[in-house]
Amino acid sequence: MENKDWPAREFITSTKLQDLWTEDELRRAANFMELYLDIDGIKVVKNDLLRTFSILVTILWDKWEKFPDLFLRGKHSELGNKDEDVMKLSREQLEHSLGAAYASLFRNRIAAFNPIIIASGHVIKSDEKAINPGNNAERKEYVEDPNGI
């Protein structure tokens, strides 16, 4: 469901994120933020944490030195090492690790990077069928089934 208090109504699919964040772009962004990732770290971000990384970039998170401990230590990571784990964290868990202000911003951006698409009364598990309605259109709460079923 659309959050009326959130002015941005756009969302992005995982395919678009994969296209946007090539390994070279991830490396450049990490270097700019003074986040030193080796090739394995870049691959983990690309394959498992791209939504989380993208949200942190869009909210202008400024604690990149904490990123490896929070997300890249495998089963010893404080917040999990997969997007699916991070998206399920409680407000308290995010506040403890990101800080209250960033946790709030992070939670407000989850929908843009993890859209829930409903078609004909059921949730489509893949976000690849998400349609960006454009900058001036209202975000739809469901996608019409082209077969009318």
CORHU-V593969 format. One record per residue. N is the residue number from 0. PHI is phi in whole degrees, -180 to 180 (999 if undefined). OMEGA is omega in degrees with one decimal (none if undefined). D_CENTER is the distance of its C-alpha to the mean C-alpha in Angstrom with 2 decimals. Layout:
N&PHI&OMEGA&D_CENTER ; N&PHI&OMEGA&D_CENTER
This chain:
0&999&-178.3&16.90 ; 1&-71&175.1&16.44 ; 2&-93&-175.6&16.35 ; 3&-66&-179.8&19.43 ; 4&-82&-177.8&18.96 ; 5&-99&-171.7&15.78 ; 6&-67&-179.1&17.32 ; 7&-80&-177.8&14.62 ; 8&-112&-179.2&14.75 ; 9&-85&172.1&12.86 ; 10&-146&-172.9&9.94 ; 11&-136&179.4&8.90 ; 12&-85&179.0&9.53 ; 13&-65&177.2&8.73 ; 14&-64&178.4&12.23 ; 15&-66&176.4&11.74 ; 16&-63&178.8&9.05 ; 17&-62&178.3&11.69 ; 18&-67&-178.0&14.35 ; 19&-68&-174.1&13.06 ; 20&-98&171.6&12.38 ; 21&-69&177.7&15.72 ; 22&-60&177.1&16.94 ; 23&-65&178.4&19.16 ; 24&-66&176.6&16.54 ; 25&-62&179.4&14.53 ; 26&-62&179.0&17.96 ; 27&-63&179.6&18.91 ; 28&-64&179.9&15.91 ; 29&-61&178.2&16.45 ; 30&-63&179.3&20.13 ; 31&-62&-178.4&19.75 ; 32&-88&-177.6&17.94 ; 33&57&174.1&20.56 ; 34&-102&-174.1&18.20 ; 35&-90&-179.7&20.52 ; 36&-115&172.6&19.04 ; 37&-81&-176.7&21.50 ; 38&-61&177.5&21.07 ; 39&-67&177.2&19.99 ; 40&-63&177.1&17.25 ; 41&-61&-179.8&16.01 ; 42&-65&177.6&16.21 ; 43&-63&178.0&14.31 ; 44&-61&-178.0&11.33 ; 45&-61&-173.9&11.81 ; 46&-90&-169.9&12.45 ; 47&-126&-172.2&10.62 ; 48&-131&-173.6&7.88 ; 49&-67&178.0&6.50 ; 50&-67&179.3&2.74 ; 51&-60&179.1&4.27 ; 52&-59&-178.4&6.67 ; 53&-64&177.8&5.52 ; 54&-63&179.7&4.88 ; 55&-61&176.9&8.05 ; 56&-66&-175.5&9.68 ; 57&-69&178.8&9.51 ; 58&-91&178.5&10.93 ; 59&59&177.5&13.44 ; 60&-56&-175.7&13.29 ; 61&-118&-179.4&16.71 ; 62&-119&-175.3&17.02 ; 63&-61&177.1&15.94 ; 64&-64&178.6&19.07 ; 65&-86&-174.1&17.58 ; 66&-53&-178.9&14.57 ; 67&-59&-179.7&16.86 ; 68&-68&-178.9&18.33 ; 69&-75&-168.6&15.24 ; 70&-129&-169.0&13.35 ; 71&-113&-178.2&15.84 ; 72&-101&178.8&18.99 ; 73&59&-178.2&18.71 ; 74&-69&178.5&20.06 ; 75&-94&178.5&21.04 ; 76&-65&-178.7&17.58 ; 77&-65&-175.3&17.48 ; 78&-111&-178.2&14.06 ; 79&107&-176.0&13.69 ; 80&-118&174.8&12.95 ; 81&-141&178.6&10.63 ; 82&-52&-177.6&7.11 ; 83&-59&177.7&9.44 ; 84&-67&-175.3&11.39 ; 85&-67&-177.5&9.06 ; 86&-65&-178.7&7.91 ; 87&-94&-176.7&11.73 ; 88&-67&177.6&12.86 ; 89&-75&176.4&15.38 ; 90&-58&-179.2&15.65 ; 91&-63&179.2&18.39 ; 92&-63&178.5&16.61 ; 93&-67&179.1&13.87 ; 94&-62&-179.6&16.78 ; 95&-61&-174.3&18.83 ; 96&-94&-176.1&16.52 ; 97&-100&-171.5&14.72 ; 98&97&-173.5&17.55 ; 99&-60&-176.8&18.04 ; 100&-65&-179.3&17.11 ; 101&-70&177.6&13.78 ; 102&-62&178.3&13.00 ; 103&-64&177.5&13.87 ; 104&-61&-179.8&11.82 ; 105&-60&-178.4&8.64 ; 106&-62&179.1&9.70 ; 107&-70&-178.5&10.62 ; 108&-97&-177.3&7.41 ; 109&-54&-176.4&5.69 ; 110&-60&-179.3&8.03 ; 111&-68&-176.7&7.32 ; 112&-106&-178.5&4.23 ; 113&-144&-175.2&6.12 ; 114&-66&173.8&9.59 ; 115&-102&-176.5&12.61 ; 116&-107&-180.0&15.46 ; 117&-115&178.3&18.99 ; 118&-132&176.8&21.98 ; 119&51&174.3&25.53 ; 120&83&177.4&24.78 ; 121&-134&-178.8&22.44 ; 122&-82&173.0&18.74 ; 123&-86&-174.4&17.74 ; 124&-69&-179.3&15.69 ; 125&-88&176.5&14.32 ; 126&-83&-176.2&12.06 ; 127&-67&179.3&14.20 ; 128&-92&179.5&16.72 ; 129&-66&-180.0&14.68 ; 130&-117&177.2&16.79 ; 131&-81&-175.8&15.93 ; 132&-76&179.6&18.94 ; 133&97&-173.6&19.34 ; 134&-67&-174.3&19.54 ; 135&-98&-176.8&22.62 ; 136&-91&174.7&22.07 ; 137&-79&177.0&21.00 ; 138&-72&-177.8&17.95 ; 139&-82&178.1&19.58 ; 140&-84&177.9&19.30 ; 141&-151&177.8&20.35 ; 142&-108&180.0&21.14 ; 143&-67&176.4&24.85 ; 144&-77&-177.3&26.22 ; 145&-64&180.0&28.26 ; 146&-89&178.5&30.88 ; 147&71&-178.2&31.46 ; 148&-88&none&31.18
